[in-house]
Amino acid sequence: MTSLSDEIAVEVKGISYFYGDRTALGDVSMNILRGEMFGVVGPNGSGKSTLFRILATLLPPARGTACVLGESVTTRAKQVRGKIGVVFQDSILDGKLTLKENLIHHGHLYGMWGKALRRRVDELLAMTRLEERRNDRVETLSGGLRRRGELAECLMHGPPVLLLDEPTVGLDPVARREFWEDVGNMQAARELTVLLSTHLMDEADRCDRLLLLREGEVFALASPDDLKRKMGYDIITVRTERAEQLVQAILSKFDLNPNWEDDSVRVEIVDGHRWVGRLMDSFGEDIESITVSKPSIEDVMLFRKDGPDESDNST
């Protein structure tokens, strides 16, 4: 986790936005601390990208206010743009230009010229490990290399706040790891505030805090560990060659609610460690392995209103 200050970098109060009759965001509020890695998580259509477009000054909110380092995204949009760097889902690099040319032209947009601009280009290409590809046309680069080039480009003007809207969509695991290594190194070196939108749970776990959106409304806001802890149950996972039959056997013997997929049976239960022995004693001949774990962020997102099984231990 990052080292945080008490200063608020991004403040959102009662933001709402509508597409016709559909509510994309409904009364969303949050504060992001300077130096924080803050994640916005939710399924497609939950309002993540709309929120990011508002903070990037591309959409005016229908209601509410949003400020970046004290500057309003509506009345002080130009000042906000100087304080943020944005990596959108779709690439903004010009494929016909080289990486170096893309960075130079982006620097020109922020009034950067001459030796200072060349030094900045060299610095960012080095930080993203792209020095040897500086003269390659962007259209010849892999998706991972292009993403790192976009990260370099959005940092050209030295913004203190970085907005990443699902930045690793379509990247392979190695490219994703390299991208996050670069982000982590830059955040540590420059005390960047990072606001991340993602539907990938391992990326959500990187964050200091998470805002969970459902249908445009705030479902939860807390650290990943606190969100998982508040679920209040454990997950027992059983590996077996007879998953469907084992589910039926568990249902007939215990007041539990197991489900199965392929060669695994899953049970959500309070005090899961106390049930491992019971399941082994009763069905050991059908069990290849059994594990107990805490819920993941994905479990939090998929949480059912009826909750997990809270059977006592007297069964």
C-alpha positions in Angstrom: 0.0 0.0 0.0 1.1 3.6 -0.6 2.0 6.2 1.9 -0.9 8.6 2.3 -1.2 12.2 3.4 -4.3 13.8 4.9 -4.7 16.1 1.9 -7.7 15.4 -0.4 -6.6 15.1 -4.0 -10.0 14.4 -5.6 -13.3 15.3 -4.0 -16.6 14.2 -5.5 -19.9 15.3 -4.0 -23.3 14.0 -5.1 -22.4 13.4 -8.7 -25.2 12.3 -11.0 -25.3 11.8 -14.7 -28.0 10.5 -17.1 -28.2 9.1 -20.6 -31.8 9.9 -21.5 -34.0 8.1 -19.0 -31.2 5.9 -17.7 -29.2 6.8 -14.6 -25.5 6.3 -15.3 -24.4 7.8 -11.9 -26.7 8.4 -9.0 -25.5 10.7 -6.1 -22.0 9.3 -6.0 -19.6 10.8 -3.4 -16.0 10.0 -2.5 -12.7 11.6 -1.4 -9.3 10.4 -2.6 -6.3 11.2 -0.5 -3.1 12.5 -2.1 -0.7 9.6 -2.8 -3.5 7.1 -2.7 -4.1 4.2 -5.1 -7.9 4.4 -5.3 -9.9 1.9 -7.3 -13.4 2.1 -8.8 -14.8 -1.4 -9.4 -18.0 -2.6 -10.9 -19.5 -4.6 -13.8 -20.0 -3.2 -17.3 -22.6 -0.4 -17.2 -22.0 0.4 -13.5 -20.9 4.0 -14.3 -17.1 3.6 -14.0 -16.2 5.1 -17.3 -18.8 7.9 -16.9 -17.3 8.9 -13.6 -13.8 9.0 -15.2 -15.0 11.1 -18.1 -16.4 13.6 -15.7 -13.2 13.7 -13.7 -11.2 14.1 -17.0 -13.4 17.2 -17.8 -15.0 15.4 -20.8 -18.5 15.3 -19.4 -20.3 17.9 -17.2 -22.2 16.3 -14.3 -25.9 16.7 -14.3 -25.8 17.3 -10.6 -23.1 17.6 -7.9 -19.5 18.8 -7.9 -16.1 17.3 -8.5 -12.7 18.9 -7.8 -9.1 17.9 -8.5 -6.6 19.5 -6.1 -9.2 22.2 -5.3 -10.1 22.9 -8.9 -13.6 22.4 -10.2 -13.8 20.0 -13.2 -16.6 22.2 -14.7 -15.7 25.8 -13.9 -11.9 25.3 -13.9 -11.5 22.6 -16.5 -8.3 24.0 -18.1 -6.6 24.1 -14.7 -7.7 20.5 -13.9 -6.3 19.2 -17.2 -2.9 20.5 -16.2 -3.1 18.5 -13.0 -4.2 15.1 -14.4 -2.8 12.5 -16.7 -5.3 10.1 -18.3 -4.9 6.6 -19.8 -8.2 5.7 -21.5 -9.4 2.3 -22.5 -8.7 3.1 -26.2 -5.3 4.1 -27.3 -4.7 7.7 -28.0 -1.2 7.3 -29.6 -0.8 8.0 -33.3 0.2 4.7 -34.9 2.0 6.3 -37.8 4.4 8.2 -35.5 7.2 6.8 -33.5 7.0 6.7 -29.7 9.4 9.6 -29.5 7.4 11.7 -31.9 4.2 11.0 -30.0 5.8 12.2 -26.8 7.2 15.3 -28.4 3.9 16.3 -29.9 2.1 15.7 -26.6 4.7 17.9 -24.9 4.0 20.7 -27.3 0.4 20.7 -26.2 1.6 21.6 -22.7 4.0 24.3 -23.9 7.1 22.2 -23.7 10.0 22.9 -26.1 13.7 22.5 -26.7 16.1 20.8 -24.3 13.6 20.6 -21.5 11.2 18.6 -23.7 13.9 16.3 -25.0 15.1 15.6 -21.5 11.6 14.8 -20.4 11.1 12.4 -23.3 14.3 10.6 -22.5 13.4 10.4 -18.8 10.0 8.9 -19.4 11.2 6.5 -22.1 13.8 5.3 -19.6 11.2 5.0 -16.7 8.9 2.9 -18.9 11.9 0.8 -20.3 11.1 1.9 -23.9 14.5 3.5 -24.8 15.3 1.0 -27.5 11.8 1.4 -29.1 11.9 5.2 -29.2 12.1 5.2 -33.0 9.6 2.4 -33.7 6.3 3.3 -35.2 3.5 2.8 -32.6 1.6 0.6 -35.0 4.4 -2.0 -34.9 4.4 -2.3 -31.2 2.7 -4.9 -29.0 -0.3 -4.0 -26.9 1.8 -4.0 -23.8 4.4 -1.7 -25.2 1.8 0.7 -26.5 0.2 0.8 -23.0 3.5 1.7 -21.5 4.0 4.4 -24.2 0.6 5.8 -23.2 1.6 5.9 -19.6 4.7 7.8 -20.6 2.7 10.2 -22.7 0.1 11.0 -20.0 3.0 11.9 -17.6 4.8 14.3 -20.0 3.6 17.4 -18.2 4.2 16.0 -14.7 0.6 15.7 -13.4 0.2 14.9 -9.7 -3.0 12.9 -10.4 -3.3 9.9 -12.7 -6.6 8.5 -14.1 -6.4 5.0 -15.4 -9.6 3.7 -17.0 -9.3 -0.1 -17.4 -5.8 0.4 -18.7 -4.8 -3.2 -19.0 -7.8 -4.5 -21.0 -6.6 -7.0 -23.7 -3.0 -7.3 -22.3 -1.4 -10.7 -21.6 -0.3 -11.4 -18.0 3.3 -10.5 -18.6 2.4 -7.1 -20.1 0.0 -6.4 -17.3 2.6 -7.1 -14.7 5.1 -4.9 -16.5 2.6 -2.1 -16.7 1.8 -2.2 -13.0 5.5 -2.3 -12.2 5.9 1.0 -14.1 2.9 2.5 -12.3 4.2 1.4 -8.9 7.7 2.8 -9.5 6.4 6.1 -10.8 3.9 6.4 -7.9 6.6 5.8 -5.3 9.1 8.2 -7.0 6.6 11.1 -7.6 3.9 10.5 -4.9 1.3 10.3 -7.6 -2.4 9.9 -6.7 -3.8 7.1 -8.9 -7.4 6.6 -9.6 -8.0 3.3 -11.3 -11.1 1.8 -12.9 -11.0 -2.0 -13.3 -13.0 -5.1 -13.5 -9.9 -7.3 -12.7 -9.9 -8.4 -9.1 -6.1 -8.7 -8.7 -5.8 -5.1 -9.8 -8.5 -4.1 -7.3 -6.4 -5.8 -4.6 -3.6 -3.4 -5.3 -5.6 -0.4 -4.2 -5.6 1.3 -0.8 -9.3 1.7 -1.0 -12.1 0.7 -3.4 -15.4 2.3 -4.4 -17.8 -0.4 -5.6 -20.5 0.7 -8.0 -23.7 -1.1 -8.9 -26.0 0.4 -11.5 -24.5 3.8 -11.0 -24.8 3.8 -7.2 -22.3 3.3 -4.4 -22.5 -0.2 -3.1 -19.5 0.0 -0.7 -16.3 2.1 0.0 -13.5 0.7 2.1 -10.1 -1.0 1.8 -9.9 -4.4 0.0 -9.2 -6.2 3.3 -12.1 -4.5 5.1 -14.5 -5.2 2.3 -13.6 -8.9 2.4 -13.6 -9.0 6.2 -17.1 -7.5 6.3 -18.4 -10.5 4.3 -18.3 -12.4 7.6 -17.8 -15.9 6.1 -15.2 -18.3 4.8 -15.1 -20.3 1.6 -14.5 -24.0 1.6 -13.4 -25.4 -1.7 -13.4 -29.1 -2.3 -11.7 -30.7 -5.3 -13.5 -34.0 -6.3 -14.2 -36.1 -9.3 -17.8 -36.4 -8.2 -18.8 -32.8 -7.7 -22.5 -33.1 -8.5 -22.9 -36.2 -6.4 -21.0 -34.6 -3.5 -23.2 -31.6 -3.5 -26.3 -33.9 -3.2 -24.6 -35.8 -0.3 -23.8 -32.6 1.6 -27.3 -31.3 1.1 -28.8 -34.5 2.5 -26.5 -34.6 5.6 -25.9 -30.9 6.6 -27.9 -27.7 6.6 -25.5 -26.1 4.1 -25.8 -24.5 0.7 -23.0 -25.9 -1.6 -22.7 -25.3 -5.3 -20.4 -26.9 -7.8 -18.6 -26.3 -11.1 -16.5 -28.8 -13.0 -14.5 -30.6 -10.4 -15.0 -28.2 -7.5 -17.6 -27.9 -4.8 -17.8 -24.5 -2.9 -19.5 -23.8 0.4 -19.8 -20.4 2.0 -20.0 -20.8 5.7 -19.2 -19.0 9.0 -16.2 -20.5 10.8 -15.2 -22.6 7.8 -12.2 -24.1 9.5 -14.5 -25.9 12.0 -16.3 -27.6 9.1 -13.3 -29.1 7.3 -13.0 -32.1 9.7 -16.8 -32.8 9.4 -16.7 -32.8 5.7 -13.6 -35.1 5.6 -15.1 -37.5 8.1 -18.3 -37.7 6.2 -17.1 -37.7 2.6 -13.3 -38.2 2.7 -13.4 -41.0 0.1 -14.7 -38.5 -2.5 -12.4 -35.6 -1.6 -9.1 -35.0 -3.4 -8.3 -31.8 -1.5 -10.1 -29.3 0.7 -9.1 -25.6 1.4 -10.5 -22.8 3.4 -10.1 -19.2 2.3 -11.5 -15.7 2.9 -13.8 -14.1 0.3 -12.2 -12.2 -2.6 -13.2 -8.8 -4.0 -15.2 -10.7 -6.7 -17.2 -12.4 -3.9 -17.9 -8.9 -2.5 -19.2 -7.8 -5.9 -21.3 -10.9 -6.3 -22.6 -10.8 -2.7 -26.2 -12.1 -2.5 -28.7 -10.3 -0.3 -29.5 -13.5 1.5 -25.9 -13.8 2.4 -23.9 -17.0 3.2 -25.0 -20.0 5.1 -24.8 -19.2 8.9 -25.6 -22.7 10.2 -24.4 -23.4 13.7 -22.1 -26.2 14.6 -24.7 -28.4 16.2 -25.7 -30.2 13.0 
